Amino acid sequence: MNDPKALCGLIRHARRAASLKQSDLARLLAVSQAAVSQYERGNTSALSFAKIQQAAEALGVDLKEQLGLSPDGEVLKYCEHPHCLANVTFQGHQRLIVRPRLTRANAGTPTYCPECGDLLMDHCPNEECARPVQEGSFCTACGQAYIDCGYAPGRPAPVEPAPLLKSDLDRILRHTQIRPA
C-alpha cells in the first residue's frame, strides 16, 4: 500500500472492528478526538507518524505490510547530502531537485553511504511527518523533499550543485519518462 490515505481507511476500519469510538482511540494516543476524525477522513497530517504507529500497534494493524516494507524488516534509505555522488541533481520546473539513490537495508541498524560514508536516512526529514522513505524525490505524505539543496529561482544556491553528466541526464530522462523540450 503506497497510498497514505488508504492507511487512514484501514485504521478507521480496524478501530470500528475493535468496537472503539474515536474518542477511545484519541485517549489511547493522547490526542484530540478531532485529530483522529481528521486522520480517518484522509487528512494524513492530522497525526504524526509516531501516533499512527501507536494506533496501528494498538489495533493490530501490521504497518510493515501496509507500507510495503519487506517482511524481513528492510526499508529504503538514502544519503541526505545533495552533493553526494549517490544522488542526482537536476533542474525541476521551479527549483533544483535532488533524486536520491535509494538503498534497501535493515531497519533499525546503521547503514552508511557507499559513496561518502555518511549515515543513511530511512524517514522523511520533516520531523512532524517522519514517515518511512518511499520511491521518489519527495515524501508522498507531506510533500517534503528528501534532499533539499536550498536553491530556488531568485535565490542564490548556497553551494554549487554537482555537475550533471550527459550519461546521468539520459538515465534520468529514461527513468522518469521526461522528454526534453
C-alpha positions as CSV (number, residue, x, y, z in Angstrom):
1,M,0.0,0.0,0.0
2,N,1.8,3.1,-1.1
3,D,-1.2,5.4,-0.7
4,P,-1.1,7.1,2.8
5,K,-4.8,7.9,2.6
6,A,-5.6,4.1,2.2
7,L,-3.9,3.6,5.5
8,C,-6.3,6.2,7.1
9,G,-9.3,4.0,6.0
10,L,-7.5,0.9,7.3
11,I,-7.0,2.5,10.7
12,R,-10.7,3.5,10.7
13,H,-11.8,0.0,9.8
14,A,-9.6,-1.6,12.5
15,R,-10.9,0.9,15.1
16,R,-14.5,0.0,14.2
17,A,-13.7,-3.7,14.2
18,A,-12.3,-3.3,17.7
19,S,-15.6,-1.6,18.8
20,L,-13.7,1.6,19.8
21,K,-15.0,5.1,19.4
22,Q,-12.8,7.8,18.0
23,S,-12.6,9.3,21.5
24,D,-11.4,6.0,22.9
25,L,-8.6,5.8,20.3
26,A,-7.8,9.5,20.9
27,R,-7.4,8.9,24.7
28,L,-5.1,6.0,24.0
29,L,-3.0,8.1,21.7
30,A,-3.1,11.3,23.9
31,V,-4.5,13.3,21.0
32,S,-7.9,15.0,20.4
33,Q,-10.9,13.2,19.0
34,A,-10.9,15.8,16.2
35,A,-7.4,14.7,15.2
36,V,-8.4,11.1,15.0
37,S,-11.5,12.1,13.0
38,Q,-9.5,14.2,10.6
39,Y,-7.0,11.4,10.1
40,E,-9.7,8.8,9.4
41,R,-11.2,11.2,6.8
42,G,-7.9,11.3,4.9
43,N,-6.0,14.2,6.4
44,T,-2.7,12.4,6.7
45,S,-1.0,15.3,8.5
46,A,-3.6,15.2,11.4
47,L,-1.5,12.6,13.3
48,S,2.3,12.3,13.5
49,F,3.7,9.0,12.1
50,A,4.6,8.1,15.7
51,K,0.9,8.3,16.7
52,I,-0.1,6.3,13.6
53,Q,2.4,3.6,14.6
54,Q,1.0,3.6,18.1
55,A,-2.6,3.4,16.8
56,A,-1.6,0.6,14.4
57,E,0.0,-1.4,17.1
58,A,-3.0,-1.0,19.5
59,L,-5.4,-2.0,16.7
60,G,-3.3,-4.9,15.4
61,V,-2.5,-3.4,12.0
62,D,0.8,-4.5,10.5
63,L,2.4,-1.3,9.3
64,K,5.3,-3.2,7.7
65,E,2.9,-4.9,5.3
66,Q,0.7,-1.9,4.8
67,L,3.6,0.5,4.0
68,G,5.2,-2.0,1.6
69,L,8.1,-2.8,3.8
70,S,9.7,-6.2,3.2
71,P,8.8,-9.0,5.7
72,D,12.5,-9.3,6.7
73,G,12.5,-5.7,8.1
74,E,14.2,-4.0,5.3
75,V,13.4,-0.3,4.5
76,L,14.6,2.2,1.9
77,K,17.4,4.5,2.9
78,Y,19.1,7.4,1.2
79,C,22.1,9.8,1.7
80,E,20.8,13.2,2.7
81,H,23.7,15.2,1.2
82,P,22.8,17.0,-2.1
83,H,26.4,16.7,-3.4
84,C,27.0,13.0,-2.6
85,L,27.7,11.0,-5.8
86,A,24.9,8.7,-4.8
87,N,22.4,11.4,-5.6
88,V,21.5,13.0,-8.9
89,T,20.7,16.7,-9.1
90,F,18.5,18.0,-12.0
91,Q,16.6,21.2,-12.8
92,G,12.9,20.9,-11.9
93,H,10.3,23.4,-13.1
94,Q,10.9,25.9,-10.3
95,R,14.0,24.7,-8.5
96,L,16.8,22.2,-8.4
97,I,15.7,18.7,-7.4
98,V,17.9,16.0,-5.9
99,R,16.9,12.5,-6.6
100,P,18.4,10.2,-4.0
101,R,19.7,6.7,-4.9
102,L,17.6,4.5,-2.6
103,T,19.2,1.5,-0.9
104,R,17.3,-1.3,0.7
105,A,18.8,-2.1,4.1
106,N,17.8,-3.5,7.5
107,A,15.5,-1.2,9.6
108,G,16.9,-0.1,12.9
109,T,20.6,-0.7,12.1
110,P,23.0,2.0,10.9
111,T,23.8,1.9,7.2
112,Y,26.4,4.0,5.6
113,C,26.5,5.6,2.2
114,P,28.9,3.7,-0.1
115,E,29.9,6.9,-1.8
116,C,30.6,9.4,1.0
117,G,30.4,7.2,4.1
118,D,27.8,9.2,5.9
119,L,24.8,7.6,7.8
120,L,21.8,6.9,5.5
121,M,18.4,8.2,6.4
122,D,15.3,6.0,6.5
123,H,12.5,8.5,7.1
124,C,11.1,11.8,5.8
125,P,13.2,14.8,7.0
126,N,10.1,16.6,8.2
127,E,10.1,15.9,11.9
128,E,6.3,16.2,12.1
129,C,5.9,13.6,9.4
130,A,8.9,11.2,9.8
131,R,7.2,8.6,7.5
132,P,9.4,5.8,6.0
133,V,11.1,6.6,2.7
134,Q,9.3,5.6,-0.4
135,E,10.4,5.8,-4.1
136,G,10.9,9.3,-5.5
137,S,12.4,12.6,-4.5
138,F,9.6,13.8,-2.2
139,C,7.6,12.3,0.7
140,T,4.2,11.3,-0.6
141,A,2.5,12.2,2.7
142,C,3.8,15.8,3.4
143,G,5.5,16.8,0.1
144,Q,8.8,17.5,1.8
145,A,11.9,16.9,-0.5
146,Y,14.0,14.1,0.9
147,I,17.1,16.2,0.0
148,D,16.8,20.0,0.0
149,C,19.6,21.7,-1.9
150,G,18.2,25.1,-0.7
151,Y,18.1,26.6,-4.2
152,A,15.1,28.2,-5.9
153,P,14.9,30.8,-8.7
154,G,15.8,34.3,-7.5
155,R,17.7,32.9,-4.6
156,P,21.4,32.1,-4.9
157,A,22.4,28.5,-4.4
158,P,24.1,28.1,-1.1
159,V,26.6,25.7,-2.7
160,E,27.2,24.9,-6.3
161,P,25.3,21.8,-7.3
162,A,27.3,18.9,-8.7
163,P,27.6,18.9,-12.5
164,L,25.2,16.7,-14.3
165,L,26.8,14.4,-16.8
166,K,25.1,13.7,-20.1
167,S,25.0,10.0,-19.2
168,D,23.2,10.9,-15.9
169,L,20.7,13.1,-17.7
170,D,20.0,10.3,-20.3
171,R,19.4,7.9,-17.4
172,I,17.1,10.3,-15.6
173,L,15.1,11.0,-18.7
174,R,14.6,7.3,-19.4
175,H,13.8,6.6,-15.8
176,T,11.3,9.4,-15.2
177,Q,9.8,9.5,-18.7
178,I,10.7,13.2,-19.0
179,R,11.4,14.3,-22.5
180,P,13.5,17.4,-23.4
181,A,11.6,20.3,-24.9
